[in-house]
Amino acid sequence: MKSSATTSVATRCGRVLRLLGHLAVGVFIIATRYSRLAQAERAVVTRRWAQHALKILGVSIKVQGVNPGFYPPNTLLVANHVSWLDIIALNSCTVSRFVAKREIRDWPLIGWLAYAAGTLFIDRGNRRDASRVNQILAEAMQNGGCMAVFPEATTSDGSGLLPFKASLFEAALLAGGTVQPVSLRYQRPDGSLLLEAAYIDEISLLQSMGKVLSVPEIEIEICYGKPLKAGDGGLDNRFLLAEAARGEVARGLRLTLESPAASACQATSETGA
């Protein structure tokens, strides 16, 4: 049975105050010394900050599969997208630089923090922009970086898995890197699906945060799928690579995908993306 209990007003206020203080610490670190740290040091700082943020929000992490490491080199991490919490959750285990839609760059404070932390921004409405981002992604991966994308290109409620956009998988082929599929499942302590964390429809970020703060306990199951070596085993184009990654993410979510014929139609519709 799903619990309908919510946190008290006092608990929510306490979480907000602690979260604001923790956010201020993050701003201070990024503004004063983050850019001077080596990449490995940045990864350690980022992971610690993410872990503490989740603790403040009453979020616990349950890991399934084999974590490739806290900052695996030449890796493109791909995951389903449910919430603004996704980035924090992933960084609490495997630190990555993310690709985000261009609009986030204009968000007050959060946009600056994302930019300063190394996020790459893509214009989803401009197909040519994918080529620019792919080149940057590939170069970063070849230099030992772990990059991350949400190939659904939007959020869902977590009960299903949207088609993957194949365009940014080209970076893994250019870099000769590894694609690491990861599934994110938001659930209650009893294992039932939690919909309150989903950042969907037309709700604002503040409204979404309010819904998250109202939940007493959130568990995020992070499942690492089988790593996929770009270019090997027949994975020699971005559509095949995207479909294989989607299959791994679906398995982690315990979902059954549509038929291969339907997937082929999706790949065909993306030609040129």
Salt bridges, closest charged atoms under 4 A:
ASP86 OD2 - HIS81 ND1 2.67
ASP123 OD2 - ARG102 NH1 3.35
ASP129 OD1 - ARG132 NE 2.67
GLU170 OE1 - ARG238 NH1 3.84
GLU196 OE2 - ARG188 NH2 2.87
GLU221 OE2 - LYS62 NZ 3.96
GLU221 OE1 - ARG254 NH1 3.10
GLU243 OE2 - ARG246 NH1 3.80
GLU248 OE2 - ARG251 NH2 2.60
GLU258 OE2 - ARG246 NH1 2.99
